[in-house]
Amino acid sequence: MHLWKKLATHQAKIKNRSILSLFDETRAAEFSVQADELLFDYSKINLDKTGRDLLLSLAEETGVAARREAMFSGARINETEDRAVLHTALRNLEGSLWVDNEDVMPGIRETLSRMEVFAEIVRSGEFVGQGGPITDVVNIGIGGSDLGPAMATLALAPYHNGPKCHFVSNIDGAQIADTLIQLDPATTLLVIASKTFTTVETMTNAETARLWMTASVADPAAQIVALSSATEKTAEWGIAPERVFGFEDWVGGRYSLWGPIGLSLMLAIGPDQFRELLAGAATMDQHFRATPFEQNMPVMLALTGIWHRQVCGCPTRAILPYDQRLARLPAYLQQLEMESNGKRVAMDGRDLTVPSGPVVWGEPGTNGQHAFYQLIHQGTDIIPAEFIAPRHAHEPDLEHQHHLLLANCLAQSEALMRGRNLSEARQMMADRGLKGGERDRQARHRVFPGNRPSTTLLMPQLTPFTLGQLIALYEHRVFVEGAILGINSFDQWGVELGKELAQDLVPMVAGAESAEGKDGSTQMLLSYLKS
């Protein structure tokens, strides 16, 4: 606990210091990290060597290294559910890994091989629907069974050479209706992603899709795939075992893209490119596991997060990818961070003594510049910004647009740090011919406080390999933050209560049961809905 106090004391001393004043000829190099060809620059935050040393000591004192090794070795670090945490095993396809006296790697490799065989027969046209080769895939899932593959499929659009993939998650009938209306049931493959095959939202949408298909397909089950370990339930649906792909309970939903939950992505980009995604993630795993903390990209990304949230007290974090194909990345990272580290008690059940994880949000640039960047630049709250950009785009004939995009990305981080003072704003207004009080009034509206922190992550190009690196980087960032806070980043009990109450409310909404016993607000709302 003394390190938290030392960090708070240090931050209080330097909180009004100019970030720009920290820059000398070595600052950028000393406050940046490289992993393979990724570059993470954290020099534009109000952190000096003293603060960094305290953060590194905090990571050491809280046992990050030991917990990291426990995760990779298959220990049951998800203590509230008594489970190992082994999503990393899904992408490290060599060697052995023993869990409960069983080597889990042969099963992982076999499942991946089965996925690849199935993906190839669909993509080649050998597998057909009643109307011919599969043209469209509808992935029906929710949470990690949707956000991961949906985000990655959009991100890797230049690599699509298979059927078109669509994603349905919301129980709101509007989403599945708007998706199915544009498709032909006879050439559509349904992919139902639910480990237990009982997830209410997923199975409700799956029933709707099966009814839609039944109207024009003689045997709908022949065009359904299950990503599930509940083989008895998938058999009840008539889904053949060769189209059922299961995974173990040591793969959490928001960490499950790397296995069967990634089947839709594999159908879109092909097995070879999917293996590139796995290889990129495995490369980041190796870097995270072997690199000293000060040069360890996930660790340093996590420590900037700890600095801003727990030490500086910034309640939110903006994720700002300057690549339109990463449009769903902020939502994906929102779940990854907020479901993992949105906790109020430590592993021992005691209340946390520092804030838990931040609110994570964002949109791709430059759209955000014409929306919420106003608040980031001139609002009253400090919002740490995390910029992400590729060096090269996939459209060589539009290189001038990519240069403009990158220029905007770099300009925003510089503007957040540099700002514009009142004297500069007054001179701007004087140059426009304004004088006296009107000059001063207009100038104040054009002052940028500056000294606002940002980090920048650059990659060579958005490819399957670099996307794998990027996702694994943020997974490990969340892990490190959780380890420092002493919480379990791998359960999500906070989603349960609302689900339970929803089941009780369904007959009340339908008018089949009385709302007696509910609070006055809920009774009033139910009365309005029934009227």
C-alpha positions in Angstrom: 0.0 0.0 0.0 2.9 2.3 0.6 3.6 2.4 -3.2 0.1 3.7 -3.9 0.7 6.5 -1.4 4.1 7.3 -2.9 2.5 7.4 -6.4 -0.2 9.7 -5.1 2.3 12.0 -3.4 4.5 12.1 -6.5 1.5 12.8 -8.8 0.3 15.7 -6.5 3.8 17.3 -6.9 3.9 17.2 -10.7 0.2 17.3 -11.7 0.4 20.9 -13.1 3.8 20.3 -14.8 3.9 20.8 -18.6 4.3 17.5 -20.4 6.0 19.4 -23.2 8.7 20.5 -20.7 9.7 16.9 -20.2 10.9 16.5 -23.8 14.7 16.5 -24.4 16.6 14.6 -27.1 16.1 11.2 -25.4 12.5 11.5 -24.0 10.7 9.9 -27.0 13.1 6.9 -27.2 13.2 6.3 -23.4 9.4 6.5 -23.1 8.5 4.1 -25.9 8.5 0.4 -26.4 8.8 -1.9 -29.4 7.5 -5.4 -29.8 8.3 -7.0 -33.2 7.3 -4.1 -35.5 4.8 -2.5 -33.2 5.7 0.8 -31.6 4.1 2.1 -28.4 4.8 5.7 -27.5 3.9 6.9 -24.1 6.1 10.0 -24.0 3.1 12.4 -24.2 1.9 11.7 -20.7 2.8 13.4 -17.5 5.0 10.6 -16.3 8.7 10.8 -15.5 11.4 8.3 -14.5 10.5 8.6 -10.8 6.8 7.8 -11.5 7.7 5.0 -13.9 10.0 3.4 -11.4 7.2 3.5 -8.7 4.8 1.9 -11.2 7.3 -0.8 -12.1 7.9 -1.4 -8.4 4.1 -1.7 -7.9 4.0 -4.4 -10.7 6.8 -6.3 -9.0 5.3 -6.0 -5.5 1.8 -7.1 -6.6 3.2 -10.3 -8.1 2.4 -9.7 -11.7 5.2 -12.0 -12.9 4.1 -14.9 -10.7 0.5 -14.5 -11.7 1.5 -14.3 -15.4 3.4 -17.6 -15.1 0.5 -19.2 -13.3 -1.8 -18.2 -16.1 0.4 -19.6 -18.9 1.0 -22.8 -17.0 -2.7 -23.6 -16.5 -3.1 -22.8 -12.8 -6.7 -22.1 -11.7 -6.3 -18.3 -11.4 -10.0 -17.8 -12.0 -10.6 -18.6 -8.3 -14.3 -17.7 -8.0 -15.2 -20.2 -10.7 -12.3 -22.6 -10.0 -11.0 -22.5 -13.5 -7.7 -22.2 -15.4 -7.4 -19.3 -17.9 -5.9 -20.7 -21.1 -7.1 -18.7 -24.1 -3.3 -18.3 -24.8 -3.2 -22.1 -25.4 -5.5 -21.7 -28.4 -2.8 -19.8 -30.3 0.4 -21.4 -29.0 0.0 -24.6 -31.0 3.3 -26.4 -30.1 4.3 -28.5 -27.2 2.3 -29.8 -24.3 0.2 -28.1 -21.5 -1.1 -30.2 -18.6 -4.4 -29.3 -16.8 -5.7 -31.7 -14.3 -3.3 -34.4 -15.5 -4.4 -34.1 -19.1 -2.4 -32.6 -22.0 -4.9 -30.1 -23.5 -2.9 -29.3 -26.6 -3.9 -32.4 -28.8 -7.5 -31.5 -28.3 -6.9 -27.9 -29.3 -5.0 -28.9 -32.4 -7.7 -31.4 -33.4 -10.5 -28.8 -33.0 -8.5 -26.3 -35.1 -7.9 -28.9 -37.8 -11.7 -29.8 -37.8 -12.5 -26.1 -38.2 -10.1 -25.8 -41.1 -11.5 -28.8 -42.9 -15.0 -27.5 -42.5 -14.1 -24.0 -43.6 -12.4 -25.3 -46.7 -15.4 -27.4 -47.8 -17.7 -24.4 -47.3 -15.4 -21.9 -49.1 -14.7 -24.3 -52.0 -18.4 -24.9 -52.6 -18.2 -28.6 -51.7 -20.6 -28.0 -48.8 -23.8 -26.8 -50.2 -27.2 -25.6 -49.0 -30.5 -26.5 -50.6 -30.0 -23.7 -53.1 -26.3 -24.4 -53.9 -23.0 -23.2 -52.4 -23.1 -21.1 -49.2 -23.1 -17.4 -50.0 -23.8 -16.0 -46.5 -23.0 -16.9 -42.9 -25.0 -15.6 -40.0 -23.2 -15.7 -36.7 -25.7 -15.7 -33.8 -24.1 -15.0 -30.4 -23.7 -12.3 -27.8 -20.9 -10.7 -25.8 -17.6 -12.4 -26.6 -19.3 -14.8 -29.0 -20.2 -11.8 -31.2 -17.9 -8.8 -30.5 -14.7 -10.7 -31.2 -15.5 -12.3 -34.5 -17.6 -9.2 -35.6 -14.7 -6.9 -34.8 -12.0 -9.0 -36.5 -14.1 -9.8 -39.6 -14.6 -6.1 -40.2 -10.9 -5.3 -39.5 -9.7 -7.9 -42.0 -12.1 -7.0 -44.9 -9.2 -6.8 -47.4 -8.6 -10.6 -46.8 -12.2 -11.7 -47.4 -12.5 -14.3 -50.1 -15.2 -16.5 -48.7 -18.9 -16.2 -48.0 -20.2 -12.9 -46.6 -20.5 -12.9 -42.8 -23.3 -11.2 -40.8 -23.5 -10.9 -37.0 -26.7 -11.0 -34.9 -26.5 -10.5 -31.1 -29.2 -8.2 -29.8 -32.4 -9.9 -28.7 -34.2 -6.9 -30.3 -36.0 -8.5 -33.2 -35.1 -5.6 -35.4 -31.5 -6.8 -35.8 -32.3 -10.3 -36.9 -35.2 -9.2 -39.1 -33.0 -6.6 -40.9 -30.3 -9.2 -41.3 -32.3 -12.1 -42.6 -34.5 -10.1 -45.0 -31.6 -9.5 -47.4 -30.5 -13.2 -47.5 -31.5 -16.4 -49.2 -32.2 -19.2 -46.7 -31.3 -21.8 -49.2 -27.6 -20.6 -49.4 -27.2 -19.3 -45.8 -25.3 -21.1 -43.1 -26.3 -20.4 -39.5 -23.5 -20.4 -36.9 -24.9 -20.6 -33.3 -22.3 -19.6 -30.8 -23.2 -20.5 -27.2 -21.0 -22.7 -25.0 -24.0 -24.0 -23.0 -26.6 -23.7 -25.8 -28.8 -22.0 -23.3 -27.9 -18.3 -23.6 -31.4 -16.7 -23.8 -30.6 -14.0 -26.3 -28.6 -16.3 -28.6 -31.1 -19.2 -28.5 -34.1 -16.9 -29.0 -32.4 -15.5 -32.1 -31.4 -19.0 -33.2 -35.0 -20.2 -33.0 -36.1 -17.2 -35.1 -33.5 -17.9 -37.7 -34.4 -21.6 -37.8 -38.1 -20.8 -38.4 -37.1 -18.4 -41.2 -35.0 -21.1 -42.8 -37.7 -23.8 -42.3 -40.1 -21.9 -44.6 -37.9 -22.7 -47.7 -35.4 -25.3 -46.6 -36.4 -29.0 -46.2 -33.7 -29.8 -43.6 -32.6 -26.6 -41.8 -30.4 -28.5 -39.4 -28.2 -29.4 -42.3 -27.3 -25.7 -42.6 -26.6 -25.0 -39.0 -23.3 -25.1 -37.1 -23.0 -25.1 -33.4 -20.1 -23.5 -31.5 -20.9 -25.3 -28.2 -19.8 -27.9 -25.7 -23.4 -28.9 -24.9 -23.5 -31.8 -27.4 -26.7 -33.2 -26.0 -28.5 -30.0 -26.7 -27.0 -29.6 -30.2 -28.1 -33.1 -30.9 -31.7 -32.2 -30.0 -31.5 -29.5 -32.7 -30.4 -32.2 -35.2 -27.0 -30.7 -35.7 -24.5 -33.4 -36.9 -21.5 -33.9 -34.7 -19.1 -32.9 -37.4 -20.6 -29.5 -37.4 -20.3 -29.0 -33.6 -17.1 -27.3 -32.4 -16.7 -27.2 -28.6 -14.3 -25.5 -26.2 -13.4 -25.8 -22.6 -14.5 -23.7 -19.6 -11.0 -22.3 -19.3 -11.7 -20.2 -22.4 -13.8 -17.1 -21.3 -16.2 -15.6 -23.7 -14.4 -12.3 -24.2 -11.2 -14.3 -24.8 -12.6 -16.8 -27.2 -11.9 -15.4 -30.7 -8.9 -17.7 -31.1 -10.9 -21.0 -31.1 -14.3 -22.2 -32.4 -15.8 -18.7 -31.8 -13.6 -17.5 -34.6 -15.1 -19.9 -37.2 -17.1 -17.2 -38.9 -13.9 -15.2 -39.4 -12.1 -18.3 -40.7 -14.9 -18.8 -43.2 -14.4 -15.2 -44.4 -10.6 -15.1 -44.6 -9.6 -18.7 -44.9 -7.6 -21.1 -42.6 -4.2 -19.8 -43.6 -4.9 -16.2 -42.7 -6.6 -17.3 -39.5 -3.4 -19.1 -38.5 -1.6 -15.8 -39.2 -3.9 -14.2 -36.6 -3.0 -16.9 -34.1 0.7 -16.5 -34.9 0.5 -12.7 -34.3 -1.1 -13.3 -30.9 1.4 -16.0 -30.0 4.3 -13.6 -30.8 2.8 -11.1 -28.4 2.4 -13.9 -25.8 6.1 -14.7 -26.1 7.0 -11.0 -25.8 4.8 -10.6 -22.7 6.1 -13.7 -21.0 9.8 -13.2 -21.6 10.5 -9.4 -21.8 11.7 -7.4 -18.8 8.9 -5.1 -17.5 10.4 -1.8 -18.6 10.5 -3.0 -22.2 7.4 -5.1 -22.0 4.6 -3.6 -24.2 1.6 -5.0 -22.3 3.1 -4.2 -19.0 3.9 -0.6 -20.0 0.5 -0.1 -21.6 -1.1 -1.4 -18.4 1.0 0.9 -16.2 0.0 4.0 -18.2 -3.6 2.8 -17.5 -2.9 2.4 -13.8 -1.2 5.9 -13.8 -4.2 7.6 -15.4 -7.1 5.8 -13.6 -5.9 4.8 -10.2 -3.2 7.5 -9.6 -4.5 10.5 -11.5 -8.2 9.7 -11.0 -9.3 9.9 -14.7 -12.6 8.0 -14.9 -12.6 7.2 -18.6 -10.3 6.2 -21.4 -10.8 6.9 -25.1 -9.7 4.4 -27.7 -9.1 6.2 -31.0 -8.2 3.9 -34.0 -7.2 5.8 -37.1 -8.4 3.0 -39.4 -12.0 2.7 -40.3 -11.8 -1.1 -40.3 -11.1 -1.0 -36.6 -14.5 0.7 -36.0 -15.6 -2.1 -33.7 -12.3 -2.2 -31.7 -13.4 0.3 -29.1 -16.6 -1.7 -28.4 -14.5 -4.9 -28.2 -12.0 -3.4 -25.8 -14.9 -1.9 -23.9 -16.1 -5.4 -23.0 -12.6 -6.7 -22.5 -11.7 -4.0 -20.0 -15.0 -3.3 -18.3 -16.3 -6.8 -17.9 -12.8 -8.0 -16.8 -11.9 -5.2 -14.4 -15.2 -3.6 -13.5 -15.1 -5.1 -10.0 -15.4 -3.7 -6.5 -13.8 -6.4 -4.4 -10.4 -8.0 -4.4 -9.7 -11.7 -4.7 -10.1 -12.1 -0.9 -13.6 -10.5 -1.0 -12.5 -7.2 0.6 -13.5 -3.9 -0.9 -10.9 -2.3 -3.2 -9.0 0.7 -1.7 -8.4 2.3 -5.2 -10.8 2.8 -8.1 -11.4 -0.2 -10.4 -11.2 -0.1 -14.2 -12.1 2.9 -16.3 -15.0 3.5 -18.6 -13.7 2.6 -22.1 -15.2 4.2 -25.2 -14.2 5.6 -28.6 -14.7 5.8 -32.3 -12.4 5.7 -35.3 -10.7 8.9 -36.5 -11.3 11.3 -38.1 -15.1 10.9 -37.4 -14.4 11.5 -33.7 -12.7 14.8 -34.4 -16.0 16.2 -35.6 -17.9 14.8 -32.6 -16.4 14.2 -29.1 -12.9 15.5 -29.5 -14.2 18.9 -28.5 -14.8 17.5 -25.0 -11.3 15.9 -24.9 -9.6 19.1 -25.9 -11.6 21.8 -24.0 -13.9 20.0 -21.5 -13.4 20.1 -17.8 -12.4 16.5 -17.4 -9.1 15.0 -18.4 -9.6 12.0 -20.7 -6.5 10.0 -21.6 -6.5 9.2 -25.3 -5.0 6.1 -26.9 -4.3 6.6 -30.6 -3.8 3.5 -32.9 -2.8 3.7 -36.5 -1.1 1.6 -39.3 1.8 2.9 -41.3 0.4 1.6 -44.5 -3.2 1.2 -45.8 -4.5 -1.4 -48.2 -5.4 1.1 -50.9 -2.2 2.2 -52.6 -4.1 4.4 -55.1 -5.5 6.4 -52.2 -2.2 6.9 -50.4 -2.8 10.7 -50.3 -5.9 10.0 -48.1 -3.9 7.8 -45.8 -1.3 10.5 -45.4 -4.0 12.9 -44.4 -5.4 10.4 -42.0 -2.0 9.9 -40.3 -1.3 13.6 -40.2 -4.6 14.1 -38.3 -3.7 11.3 -35.9 -0.3 12.8 -35.1 -1.8 16.4 -35.0 -4.4 15.4 -32.4 -1.9 13.9 -30.0 0.4 17.0 -30.4 -2.5 19.4 -29.9 -3.7 17.6 -26.8 -0.3 18.0 -25.3 0.7 21.5 -26.6 -2.6 23.3 -26.4 -3.0 27.1 -27.1 -2.6 29.7 -24.4 -4.5 33.0 -24.0 -1.8 35.1 -25.4 -1.7 33.1 -28.6 -5.5 33.2 -28.9 -5.5 37.0 -28.3 -3.0 37.4 -31.1 -5.1 35.3 -33.4 -8.1 37.5 -32.7 -6.0 40.7 -33.1 -4.9 39.4 -36.5 -8.5 39.2 -37.5 -9.0 42.8 -36.6 -10.7 42.4 -33.2 -9.9 44.8 -30.4 -10.5 45.4 -26.7 -13.1 43.4 -24.8 -14.4 41.6 -27.9 -10.9 40.4 -28.8 -10.5 39.0 -25.2 -13.9 37.4 -25.2 -13.4 35.6 -28.5 -9.9 34.7 -27.5 -11.0 32.8 -24.4 -13.2 30.5 -26.5 -10.1 29.6 -28.5 -7.9 28.6 -25.6 -6.9 25.0 -25.4 -5.6 24.0 -21.9 -3.3 21.4 -23.4 -1.3 19.2 -21.1 -3.7 16.4 -21.9 -2.2 12.9 -22.0 -2.2 10.5 -25.0 -0.4 7.4 -26.1 0.1 6.2 -29.7 0.4 2.7 -31.0 1.7 2.2 -34.5 1.8 -0.9 -36.6 3.1 -1.6 -40.1 -0.3 -2.5 -41.6 -3.6 -3.9 -40.4 -3.1 -7.6 -41.3 -4.2 -10.8 -39.6 -0.8 -11.1 -37.9 -0.8 -7.5 -36.5 -4.4 -7.7 -35.5 -3.5 -10.8 -33.5 -0.7 -8.9 -31.9 -3.0 -6.0 -31.1 -5.8 -8.0 -29.5 -3.3 -10.1 -27.4 -1.6 -6.8 -26.3 -4.8 -5.5 -24.9 -5.7 -8.9 -23.3 -2.5 -8.9 -21.4 -2.8 -5.2 -20.6 -6.1 -6.0 -18.8 -4.5 -9.0 -17.1 -1.7 -6.8 -15.7 -4.1 -4.1 -14.5 -6.2 -6.7 -12.8 -3.2 -8.4 -11.2 -2.0 -5.0 -9.8 -5.5 -4.3 -8.4 -5.7 -7.8 -6.9 -9.0 -8.7 -8.6 -10.2 -11.6 -10.7 -10.3 -10.4 -14.3 -11.9 -13.6 -15.5 -15.4 -13.8 -14.0 -18.4 -11.5 -14.6 -20.9 -11.9 -11.9 -22.2 -8.4 -12.5 -24.1 -9.6 -15.6 -26.2 -12.1 -13.6 -28.7 -10.1 -11.5 -30.3 -8.3 -14.5 -30.7 -11.5 -16.4 -32.5 -13.1 -13.4 -34.9 -10.2 -13.0 -35.6 -10.2 -16.7 -36.8 -13.8 -16.6 -39.2 -12.8 -13.8 -40.4 -9.8 -15.8 -41.2 -11.5 -19.1 -44.7 -12.8 -18.1 -45.4 -9.4 -16.5 -44.5 -7.5 -19.7 -46.7 -10.0 -21.6 -49.6 -9.3 -19.2 -49.8 -12.9 -18.0 -48.8 -12.2 -14.4 -49.4 -9.4 -11.9 -46.7 -6.9 -11.1 -47.7 -7.0 -7.4 -44.6 -6.8 -5.2 -42.6 -4.8 -7.7 -41.5 -1.3 -6.9 -43.7 1.6 -7.8 -41.5 2.7 -10.7 -41.5 -0.8 -12.3 -45.3 -1.1 -11.8 -45.8 2.3 -13.5 -43.6 1.4 -16.5 -45.3 -2.0 -16.9 -48.7 -0.3 -16.8 -47.6 2.0 -19.6 -46.2 -0.8 -21.7 -49.5 -2.9 -21.3 -51.6 0.1 -22.2 
